[in-house]
Every structure is written in structure tokens, then in C-alpha cells.
Amino acid sequence: MGSSKRQSKQYKPPLRIWDKTRIERDKVLRQKYGFKNKKELWKVESVLRKARKRARDLVGLKALNLGQQEEKEFVRKLHSLGLVKEDATVDDVLDLKLEDFMDRRLQTLVLKKSMARTIREARQVITHRHIEVDGKVIDTPSYIVRRDEDDKISFVQKSPLSSPNHPIRVAKSTE
């Protein structure tokens, strides 16, 4: 049990901070997915690391003819997040890449749905509370959108951006 006053980190920084290949890869990912800082990237890496560890544990249980129900539940959860197909196995979970998790972030999906022109603008629109998912205003760009929420991303009704005549939306449609 932990103290609510002392929250523990939800991520682990890389062991070799000054690794040139990692720095270059992080730079490309940061430009493509519009992270505020590297800590956001490390958090996503941590989630991926935990999912892979759980999959490896389930493969070990499978060798002992145990854990079939846990495996089904684990794959069903990842399917609802939109990370794997419905008929996926634990081996498919081990093949997941960092980009698979990044593509499920609200910031990325707002850009893909053409609700913003750039990834930075998508982040700004979200943090300024102009985006809702399934009727709830979400102001966290790192929100993981579930598969059933994909088509429920829209502008907030009270937002000036909801008008098709808004300057940002008009300029976007003429480009």
C-alpha cells in the first residue's frame, strides 16, 4: 500500500540516457506524435513493457496447460483498446510495437480524423477542451481511445470550433 501523498512514477527512464540511436529514434517519434516531453514517451514504453511481460507470463502458463481464461481475458482487453484483432493470440501481443500504442492516443486520432491540421494543433485543441469522446470532454492528449469510441470523437457543442465556418476549419477545408 502506498501513500497518496507520495505517488510513485508510472514509468522508468532509459538506462542509457545518452544513447545516440535511442535519442534519434525518440526525436522522430516526438515529431511524429507530438509529445510535450520525453516523459510521455517513457510512459507509453512502460505500458508496452507491462503488456509484453504479461504476455510472456501467459505463454509460460500455457506451457503448463494453465491460464487459458486469463489469456482470453487479456487478449479481449487489448482488442477493446484497438491494439490487436479479435482472433489474436498472446504471440500477437508480443509483436506489438510502440507505434501501435501511439496510434490509439486521442491526439493522434484527432489528427487522423482531420479535426486539426498538425499534431501540435491537435494537442492544443484537446487541452483547451474542444474535443469530446462519447459525450465526455477529454482534455488529456494521451487518453487511449477504445475501439468502440473511435467514431464518437467530435467537437464539443459549445466550442467555437464546432461551427463549420470557424476560420481554422474553413482554412483546413480549402487546403
Z-matrix of the N, CA and C atoms (Angstrom, degrees):
N
C 1 1.444
C 2 1.512 1 108.95
N 3 1.289 2 115.07 1 137.49
C 4 1.442 3 119.58 2 -177.68
C 5 1.513 4 111.34 3 -111.60
N 6 1.280 5 114.85 4 167.82
C 7 1.448 6 121.16 5 178.52
C 8 1.519 7 109.12 6 -89.09
N 9 1.323 8 116.69 7 140.70
C 10 1.457 9 119.73 8 177.45
C 11 1.522 10 111.45 9 -72.12
N 12 1.332 11 116.49 10 -17.84
C 13 1.454 12 120.13 11 179.04
C 14 1.521 13 111.92 12 -79.31
N 15 1.312 14 116.72 13 -28.50
C 16 1.455 15 120.79 14 -177.84
C 17 1.518 16 109.25 15 -117.45
N 18 1.300 17 115.63 16 87.16
C 19 1.449 18 120.65 17 179.41
C 20 1.523 19 109.60 18 -73.81
N 21 1.323 20 116.21 19 138.68
C 22 1.466 21 118.99 20 177.46
C 23 1.522 22 109.37 21 -88.45
N 24 1.306 23 115.75 22 157.70
C 25 1.455 24 120.84 23 179.57
C 26 1.512 25 110.27 24 -64.33
N 27 1.312 26 116.83 25 147.45
C 28 1.447 27 122.70 26 177.27
C 29 1.523 28 111.14 27 -98.65
N 30 1.307 29 116.92 28 11.83
C 31 1.460 30 121.48 29 -175.70
C 32 1.516 31 109.26 30 -151.45
N 33 1.319 32 114.80 31 167.87
C 34 1.462 33 120.83 32 172.30
C 35 1.524 34 107.16 33 -126.46
N 36 1.333 35 116.74 34 130.22
C 37 1.463 36 118.33 35 177.03
C 38 1.520 37 109.70 36 -69.39
N 39 1.323 38 117.76 37 160.93
C 40 1.464 39 119.37 38 179.25
C 41 1.525 40 111.37 39 -63.65
N 42 1.316 41 114.95 40 151.20
C 43 1.459 42 119.78 41 -178.97
C 44 1.524 43 111.31 42 -68.39
N 45 1.317 44 116.44 43 -40.37
C 46 1.469 45 120.68 44 179.20
C 47 1.526 46 108.41 45 -107.37
N 48 1.302 47 115.77 46 95.82
C 49 1.463 48 121.62 47 -176.13
C 50 1.529 49 111.70 48 -62.95
N 51 1.319 50 118.61 49 -37.69
C 52 1.460 51 121.55 50 -173.20
C 53 1.524 52 112.73 51 -100.68
N 54 1.312 53 118.45 52 31.72
C 55 1.459 54 122.76 53 176.47
C 56 1.537 55 108.49 54 -76.75
N 57 1.316 56 116.84 55 117.86
C 58 1.467 57 121.39 56 -172.67
C 59 1.523 58 112.48 57 -61.43
N 60 1.328 59 117.88 58 -43.78
C 61 1.473 60 119.55 59 -178.25
C 62 1.525 61 110.91 60 -65.64
N 63 1.334 62 117.80 61 -38.11
C 64 1.455 63 120.63 62 177.96
C 65 1.526 64 110.91 63 -67.34
N 66 1.312 65 116.84 64 -40.28
C 67 1.463 66 120.83 65 179.59
C 68 1.524 67 110.54 66 -62.84
N 69 1.323 68 117.43 67 -42.79
C 70 1.464 69 120.67 68 178.85
C 71 1.528 70 111.54 69 -66.24
N 72 1.335 71 116.39 70 -40.40
C 73 1.467 72 120.03 71 177.98
C 74 1.522 73 110.24 72 -64.42
N 75 1.338 74 117.41 73 -42.47
C 76 1.457 75 121.74 74 178.80
C 77 1.525 76 111.43 75 -63.32
N 78 1.322 77 116.17 76 -37.19
C 79 1.464 78 120.32 77 179.70
C 80 1.528 79 111.04 78 -64.01
N 81 1.333 80 115.98 79 -42.79
C 82 1.465 81 120.29 80 178.51
C 83 1.538 82 110.43 81 -65.13
N 84 1.328 83 116.74 82 -44.61
C 85 1.464 84 120.54 83 179.44
C 86 1.524 85 111.35 84 -64.70
N 87 1.324 86 115.96 85 -38.07
C 88 1.459 87 119.55 86 -179.92
C 89 1.532 88 111.48 87 -65.53
N 90 1.324 89 117.22 88 -38.09
C 91 1.459 90 120.12 89 177.58
C 92 1.526 91 111.25 90 -71.23
N 93 1.331 92 116.60 91 -40.29
C 94 1.464 93 120.26 92 -176.64
C 95 1.524 94 112.05 93 -70.76
N 96 1.346 95 117.31 94 -40.52
C 97 1.462 96 121.04 95 -173.99
C 98 1.522 97 113.77 96 -107.11
N 99 1.319 98 119.46 97 0.06
C 100 1.452 99 123.52 98 170.43
C 101 1.515 100 115.69 99 65.12
N 102 1.318 101 118.46 100 45.28
C 103 1.453 102 120.88 101 177.92
C 104 1.516 103 110.79 102 -71.20
N 105 1.323 104 115.46 103 148.16
C 106 1.451 105 120.62 104 175.71
C 107 1.526 106 109.99 105 -72.35
N 108 1.328 107 115.89 106 -41.80
C 109 1.453 108 121.23 107 -179.98
C 110 1.528 109 108.80 108 -152.09
N 111 1.313 110 116.24 109 176.30
C 112 1.457 111 120.31 110 -176.28
C 113 1.522 112 112.27 111 -73.40
N 114 1.309 113 116.84 112 -20.17
C 115 1.457 114 120.12 113 178.85
C 116 1.530 115 110.44 114 -61.06
N 117 1.322 116 117.81 115 -36.80
C 118 1.467 117 121.03 116 177.01
C 119 1.526 118 110.97 117 -61.64
N 120 1.309 119 116.60 118 -41.85
C 121 1.459 120 121.13 119 177.78
C 122 1.523 121 110.52 120 -64.40
N 123 1.320 122 117.09 121 -41.18
C 124 1.461 123 120.54 122 179.96
C 125 1.526 124 111.33 123 -66.04
N 126 1.335 125 117.33 124 -32.34
C 127 1.463 126 120.30 125 177.38
C 128 1.526 127 110.82 126 -66.02
N 129 1.327 128 116.84 127 -42.63
C 130 1.462 129 120.20 128 178.82
C 131 1.524 130 110.04 129 -66.20
N 132 1.323 131 117.08 130 -40.37
C 133 1.467 132 120.30 131 176.38
C 134 1.520 133 110.76 132 -60.40
N 135 1.321 134 116.69 133 -37.00
C 136 1.460 135 120.84 134 179.05
C 137 1.525 136 111.22 135 -65.82
N 138 1.318 137 117.34 136 -40.83
C 139 1.468 138 120.76 137 177.90
C 140 1.526 139 109.86 138 -63.77
N 141 1.316 140 116.98 139 -42.91
C 142 1.462 141 120.77 140 177.89
C 143 1.527 142 110.66 141 -63.05
N 144 1.313 143 116.53 142 -42.70
C 145 1.467 144 121.28 143 179.47
C 146 1.534 145 111.01 144 -60.48
N 147 1.341 146 116.58 145 -42.45
C 148 1.464 147 120.61 146 179.39
C 149 1.527 148 111.60 147 -66.26
N 150 1.338 149 116.85 148 -39.42
C 151 1.468 150 119.74 149 179.13
C 152 1.524 151 110.84 150 -65.82
N 153 1.316 152 117.00 151 -41.91
C 154 1.465 153 119.79 152 178.08
C 155 1.527 154 111.64 153 -65.43
N 156 1.326 155 116.92 154 -38.72
C 157 1.469 156 119.96 155 178.51
C 158 1.520 157 110.11 156 -63.53
N 159 1.324 158 116.58 157 -43.39
C 160 1.468 159 120.08 158 178.08
C 161 1.522 160 110.67 159 -62.08
N 162 1.321 161 117.46 160 -39.63
C 163 1.466 162 121.24 161 178.81
C 164 1.526 163 110.52 162 -65.29
N 165 1.326 164 117.49 163 -41.47
C 166 1.470 165 120.01 164 177.82
C 167 1.525 166 111.41 165 -63.83
N 168 1.333 167 116.36 166 -39.25
C 169 1.461 168 119.82 167 176.77
C 170 1.527 169 111.19 168 -62.89
N 171 1.334 170 116.79 169 -39.77
C 172 1.465 171 120.46 170 179.37
C 173 1.528 172 111.39 171 -69.17
N 174 1.328 173 117.48 172 -33.58
C 175 1.468 174 119.97 173 175.81
C 176 1.528 175 109.43 174 -64.33
N 177 1.322 176 116.72 175 -38.76
C 178 1.465 177 120.62 176 177.00
C 179 1.515 178 111.92 177 -64.51
N 180 1.327 179 116.69 178 -40.25
C 181 1.467 180 120.00 179 177.25
C 182 1.523 181 111.61 180 -67.72
N 183 1.335 182 114.99 181 -33.55
C 184 1.468 183 120.01 182 179.28
C 185 1.528 184 110.41 183 -63.80
N 186 1.321 185 116.66 184 -36.28
C 187 1.465 186 120.82 185 178.25
C 188 1.524 187 111.18 186 -64.43
N 189 1.319 188 116.58 187 -27.29
C 190 1.465 189 120.87 188 178.26
C 191 1.529 190 112.36 189 -94.35
N 192 1.343 191 117.02 190 9.61
C 193 1.471 192 123.72 191 -177.20
C 194 1.528 193 111.64 192 60.44
N 195 1.308 194 116.47 193 38.70
C 196 1.460 195 122.67 194 177.24
C 197 1.526 196 109.09 195 -127.53
N 198 1.308 197 116.90 196 163.11
C 199 1.458 198 121.45 197 169.77
C 200 1.513 199 116.72 198 78.30
N 201 1.345 200 118.95 199 22.63
C 202 1.461 201 119.17 200 178.41
C 203 1.528 202 111.09 201 -65.66
N 204 1.336 203 116.59 202 -39.97
C 205 1.467 204 120.66 203 -179.42
C 206 1.531 205 110.45 204 -66.52
N 207 1.332 206 117.40 205 -41.60
C 208 1.466 207 120.51 206 178.81
C 209 1.521 208 111.06 207 -63.85
N 210 1.336 209 115.77 208 -37.38
C 211 1.465 210 119.82 209 178.76
C 212 1.525 211 110.68 210 -64.17
N 213 1.315 212 117.36 211 -45.14
C 214 1.471 213 121.06 212 179.24
C 215 1.523 214 110.82 213 -61.29
N 216 1.325 215 115.92 214 -42.71
C 217 1.463 216 120.64 215 -179.57
C 218 1.533 217 111.23 216 -65.57
N 219 1.321 218 116.97 217 -41.16
C 220 1.464 219 122.47 218 -179.91
C 221 1.529 220 110.72 219 -64.55
N 222 1.326 221 116.87 220 -45.53
C 223 1.470 222 120.61 221 179.82
C 224 1.527 223 110.23 222 -67.92
N 225 1.340 224 117.46 223 -36.65
C 226 1.463 225 120.95 224 178.75
C 227 1.536 226 110.25 225 -63.55
N 228 1.332 227 116.57 226 -40.13
C 229 1.460 228 120.32 227 179.04
C 230 1.528 229 110.94 228 -64.82
N 231 1.326 230 116.85 229 -44.86
C 232 1.466 231 119.95 230 178.91
C 233 1.524 232 111.28 231 -66.50
N 234 1.331 233 117.06 232 -31.81
C 235 1.467 234 120.58 233 176.46
C 236 1.524 235 110.19 234 -67.22
N 237 1.330 236 117.26 235 -40.64
C 238 1.467 237 119.53 236 179.65
C 239 1.529 238 111.13 237 -66.13
N 240 1.332 239 116.66 238 -26.83
C 241 1.464 240 120.21 239 175.53
C 242 1.527 241 111.89 240 -80.52
N 243 1.335 242 117.13 241 -9.68
C 244 1.450 243 120.63 242 178.51
C 245 1.515 244 113.73 243 84.88
N 246 1.323 245 117.45 244 19.98
C 247 1.460 246 120.53 245 -176.35
C 248 1.522 247 112.99 246 -93.47
N 249 1.319 248 117.87 247 -29.50
C 250 1.464 249 121.42 248 179.67
C 251 1.528 250 108.82 249 -134.01
N 252 1.333 251 115.51 250 166.33
C 253 1.466 252 120.74 251 177.64
C 254 1.524 253 110.09 252 -77.75
N 255 1.300 254 115.71 253 166.73
C 256 1.461 255 120.13 254 -176.03
C 257 1.529 256 112.12 255 -64.98
N 258 1.318 257 116.85 256 -36.05
C 259 1.464 258 120.46 257 -177.66
C 260 1.534 259 112.00 258 -95.30
N 261 1.324 260 117.52 259 25.42
C 262 1.465 261 122.02 260 -176.95
C 263 1.531 262 110.92 261 -74.03
N 264 1.311 263 113.79 262 160.75
C 265 1.456 264 120.85 263 175.91
C 266 1.529 265 108.87 264 -116.82
N 267 1.320 266 115.27 265 177.65
C 268 1.463 267 119.84 266 178.93
C 269 1.530 268 110.20 267 -64.76
N 270 1.322 269 117.29 268 -30.70
C 271 1.462 270 120.08 269 178.07
C 272 1.528 271 111.39 270 -64.13
N 273 1.340 272 117.18 271 -32.70
C 274 1.461 273 120.29 272 176.17
C 275 1.526 274 111.01 273 -67.33
N 276 1.319 275 116.30 274 -31.74
C 277 1.465 276 120.33 275 177.89
C 278 1.530 277 109.76 276 -66.43
N 279 1.315 278 116.41 277 -36.93
C 280 1.463 279 119.65 278 178.85
C 281 1.523 280 111.84 279 -67.87
N 282 1.335 281 117.52 280 -20.36
C 283 1.463 282 121.74 281 178.88
C 284 1.530 283 112.74 282 -86.70
N 285 1.338 284 118.19 283 -2.94
C 286 1.460 285 120.44 284 -179.59
C 287 1.521 286 110.63 285 -61.79
N 288 1.330 287 114.90 286 144.74
C 289 1.457 288 121.37 287 178.20
C 290 1.518 289 109.11 288 -114.96
N 291 1.296 290 115.12 289 167.20
C 292 1.456 291 121.25 290 179.29
C 293 1.530 292 111.03 291 -60.13
N 294 1.320 293 116.48 292 -36.72
C 295 1.461 294 121.14 293 -178.59
C 296 1.528 295 112.00 294 -64.73
N 297 1.339 296 117.36 295 -29.52
C 298 1.461 297 120.26 296 178.20
C 299 1.531 298 110.49 297 -62.65
N 300 1.326 299 116.66 298 -40.68
C 301 1.457 300 120.61 299 177.58
C 302 1.526 301 110.68 300 -71.40
N 303 1.326 302 116.90 301 -39.75
C 304 1.464 303 120.81 302 -178.39
C 305 1.528 304 111.66 303 -63.92
N 306 1.333 305 116.64 304 -34.82
C 307 1.455 306 120.52 305 -178.77
C 308 1.518 307 112.57 306 -70.00
N 309 1.315 308 118.79 307 -14.79
C 310 1.460 309 122.46 308 179.67
C 311 1.527 310 112.29 309 -94.60
N 312 1.327 311 118.36 310 -1.10
C 313 1.461 312 121.30 311 178.08
C 314 1.530 313 109.40 312 -73.04
N 315 1.329 314 115.85 313 147.68
C 316 1.462 315 121.18 314 -179.11
C 317 1.521 316 110.92 315 -60.34
N 318 1.311 317 117.49 316 -39.20
C 319 1.460 318 121.34 317 -178.90
C 320 1.528 319 110.80 318 -58.72
N 321 1.312 320 117.39 319 -43.40
C 322 1.460 321 121.71 320 -179.51
C 323 1.515 322 111.13 321 -69.26
N 324 1.334 323 117.05 322 -40.80
C 325 1.461 324 120.23 323 -178.31
C 326 1.525 325 112.34 324 -69.55
N 327 1.337 326 117.56 325 -32.83
C 328 1.470 327 120.28 326 176.08
C 329 1.527 328 109.45 327 -63.50
N 330 1.328 329 116.87 328 -40.01
C 331 1.463 330 120.04 329 177.72
C 332 1.529 331 110.89 330 -67.07
N 333 1.340 332 117.32 331 -43.21
C 334 1.464 333 120.76 332 -178.91
C 335 1.522 334 112.40 333 -65.69
N 336 1.333 335 117.14 334 -29.67
C 337 1.461 336 120.74 335 178.79
C 338 1.534 337 111.54 336 -85.08
N 339 1.316 338 117.06 337 7.93
C 340 1.464 339 123.74 338 178.69
C 341 1.525 340 112.66 339 59.14
N 342 1.293 341 116.83 340 35.54
C 343 1.454 342 121.14 341 175.37
C 344 1.526 343 110.35 342 -91.09
N 345 1.327 344 116.05 343 -6.59
C 346 1.456 345 122.81 344 176.26
C 347 1.526 346 107.65 345 -148.42
N 348 1.334 347 115.18 346 153.85
C 349 1.467 348 119.25 347 -177.60
C 350 1.519 349 112.86 348 -83.00
N 351 1.336 350 117.58 349 -34.22
C 352 1.456 351 121.14 350 -178.88
C 353 1.525 352 108.66 351 -129.29
N 354 1.320 353 115.24 352 167.68
C 355 1.462 354 120.03 353 179.75
C 356 1.530 355 110.14 354 -68.65
N 357 1.322 356 117.18 355 -33.74
C 358 1.468 357 120.81 356 177.35
C 359 1.530 358 110.79 357 -68.50
N 360 1.325 359 116.81 358 -38.95
C 361 1.457 360 120.17 359 177.26
C 362 1.527 361 110.54 360 -66.19
N 363 1.322 362 116.80 361 -35.97
C 364 1.464 363 120.32 362 176.97
C 365 1.526 364 109.73 363 -61.86
N 366 1.307 365 116.55 364 -43.13
C 367 1.469 366 120.51 365 178.19
C 368 1.520 367 111.04 366 -61.92
N 369 1.319 368 116.41 367 -42.50
C 370 1.461 369 120.67 368 -178.55
C 371 1.526 370 111.23 369 -66.55
N 372 1.313 371 117.04 370 -42.37
C 373 1.464 372 121.21 371 179.83
C 374 1.530 373 110.02 372 -62.04
N 375 1.318 374 116.50 373 -38.07
C 376 1.460 375 120.35 374 -179.52
C 377 1.526 376 110.76 375 -70.84
N 378 1.328 377 117.54 376 -47.49
C 379 1.459 378 120.10 377 -177.37
C 380 1.526 379 112.30 378 -68.28
N 381 1.319 380 117.63 379 -23.66
C 382 1.464 381 121.07 380 177.27
C 383 1.522 382 111.81 381 -88.08
N 384 1.334 383 116.40 382 10.02
C 385 1.460 384 124.26 383 172.06
C 386 1.530 385 113.12 384 64.82
N 387 1.323 386 117.03 385 42.41
C 388 1.462 387 121.60 386 176.43
C 389 1.522 388 112.33 387 -100.40
N 390 1.331 389 118.49 388 -3.17
C 391 1.468 390 122.45 389 -175.28
C 392 1.520 391 109.58 390 -117.00
N 393 1.331 392 115.38 391 138.29
C 394 1.452 393 120.52 392 173.76
C 395 1.520 394 109.37 393 -126.42
N 396 1.323 395 114.34 394 149.60
C 397 1.454 396 121.49 395 177.67
C 398 1.524 397 106.58 396 -123.90
N 399 1.316 398 115.51 397 116.63
C 400 1.465 399 121.83 398 -179.91
C 401 1.527 400 111.34 399 55.39
N 402 1.333 401 116.06 400 41.23
C 403 1.452 402 121.07 401 176.88
C 404 1.514 403 115.59 402 82.92
N 405 1.321 404 119.55 403 -1.68
C 406 1.463 405 123.01 404 179.66
C 407 1.517 406 109.12 405 -110.70
N 408 1.319 407 116.43 406 130.97
C 409 1.466 408 121.02 407 178.21
C 410 1.525 409 108.16 408 -72.46
N 411 1.316 410 115.11 409 125.11
C 412 1.464 411 121.49 410 178.91
C 413 1.522 412 107.38 411 -114.29
N 414 1.328 413 116.80 412 126.78
C 415 1.464 414 119.99 413 179.27
C 416 1.522 415 111.83 414 -117.21
N 417 1.325 416 116.67 415 21.66
C 418 1.456 417 122.23 416 179.52
C 419 1.520 418 109.07 417 -113.93
N 420 1.334 419 118.64 418 111.33
C 421 1.463 420 120.26 419 -178.81
C 422 1.521 421 113.55 420 -63.11
N 423 1.332 422 117.61 421 -23.97
C 424 1.462 423 120.29 422 -177.86
C 425 1.528 424 112.48 423 -88.12
N 426 1.323 425 118.33 424 7.04
C 427 1.462 426 122.12 425 178.85
C 428 1.525 427 109.35 426 -58.19
N 429 1.337 428 116.66 427 127.81
C 430 1.459 429 121.52 428 178.61
C 431 1.528 430 108.40 429 -85.06
N 432 1.312 431 116.72 430 117.23
C 433 1.458 432 122.34 431 -177.45
C 434 1.519 433 109.10 432 -84.53
N 435 1.325 434 115.75 433 126.27
C 436 1.455 435 120.27 434 178.09
C 437 1.529 436 109.78 435 -74.52
N 438 1.314 437 115.04 436 163.28
C 439 1.462 438 121.58 437 -177.16
C 440 1.532 439 111.45 438 -60.23
N 441 1.321 440 118.20 439 -40.66
C 442 1.461 441 120.45 440 -177.93
C 443 1.530 442 112.52 441 -75.44
N 444 1.330 443 118.02 442 -11.39
C 445 1.458 444 121.65 443 178.83
C 446 1.526 445 113.01 444 -95.76
N 447 1.325 446 117.69 445 -2.14
C 448 1.467 447 121.32 446 -176.26
C 449 1.523 448 112.94 447 -54.08
N 450 1.317 449 117.19 448 -47.33
C 451 1.460 450 120.71 449 -175.83
C 452 1.527 451 112.51 450 -88.00
N 453 1.326 452 117.85 451 4.39
C 454 1.461 453 121.53 452 -178.20
C 455 1.525 454 112.38 453 -105.04
N 456 1.328 455 117.30 454 13.90
C 457 1.464 456 121.53 455 176.80
C 458 1.522 457 107.72 456 -85.39
N 459 1.337 458 116.49 457 124.92
C 460 1.463 459 120.13 458 -178.88
C 461 1.522 460 109.68 459 -153.21
N 462 1.332 461 114.75 460 174.10
C 463 1.453 462 119.95 461 174.55
C 464 1.525 463 108.96 462 -78.58
N 465 1.325 464 116.79 463 149.35
C 466 1.458 465 121.86 464 175.51
C 467 1.522 466 107.68 465 -66.78
N 468 1.322 467 117.27 466 140.29
C 469 1.468 468 121.23 467 -176.67
C 470 1.522 469 112.61 468 -61.17
N 471 1.345 470 117.96 469 -36.15
C 472 1.463 471 121.83 470 -178.89
C 473 1.518 472 112.29 471 -78.77
N 474 1.308 473 117.99 472 -10.57
C 475 1.452 474 121.84 473 -175.95
C 476 1.525 475 110.79 474 -73.55
N 477 1.328 476 117.39 475 143.22
C 478 1.456 477 119.59 476 174.96
C 479 1.532 478 112.00 477 -65.10
N 480 1.329 479 117.06 478 -23.50
C 481 1.460 480 120.25 479 179.58
C 482 1.521 481 112.86 480 -72.10
N 483 1.328 482 117.87 481 -14.57
C 484 1.462 483 119.61 482 -179.71
C 485 1.528 484 111.78 483 -70.52
N 486 1.321 485 116.66 484 -19.34
C 487 1.461 486 120.61 485 177.95
C 488 1.532 487 110.30 486 -76.76
N 489 1.328 488 117.83 487 130.75
C 490 1.467 489 118.72 488 178.37
C 491 1.528 490 113.14 489 -67.24
N 492 1.333 491 117.79 490 -13.37
C 493 1.461 492 121.55 491 179.74
C 494 1.519 493 113.00 492 -92.23
N 495 1.310 494 117.79 493 5.19
C 496 1.463 495 120.75 494 178.90
C 497 1.530 496 108.83 495 -63.80
N 498 1.343 497 118.74 496 140.15
C 499 1.468 498 121.26 497 -175.96
C 500 1.536 499 114.47 498 -54.70
N 501 1.304 500 117.60 499 -37.81
C 502 1.461 501 119.31 500 179.43
C 503 1.520 502 110.42 501 -66.39
N 504 1.319 503 116.61 502 -42.09
C 505 1.474 504 119.68 503 -178.22
C 506 1.523 505 111.66 504 -73.29
N 507 1.333 506 118.10 505 -35.23
C 508 1.462 507 120.94 506 178.04
C 509 1.507 508 109.78 507 -66.62
N 510 1.330 509 117.53 508 -45.24
C 511 1.469 510 121.20 509 179.87
C 512 1.523 511 110.34 510 -63.36
N 513 1.308 512 116.73 511 -34.86
C 514 1.457 513 121.07 512 -178.83
C 515 1.534 514 110.00 513 -69.27
N 516 1.317 515 117.41 514 -39.54
C 517 1.458 516 119.71 515 -176.66
C 518 1.525 517 113.07 516 -74.15
N 519 1.341 518 117.87 517 -23.98
C 520 1.452 519 120.49 518 179.71
C 521 1.523 520 112.19 519 -84.42
N 522 1.338 521 117.15 520 -16.38
C 523 1.472 522 119.88 521 -178.34
C 524 1.507 523 112.26 522 -72.58
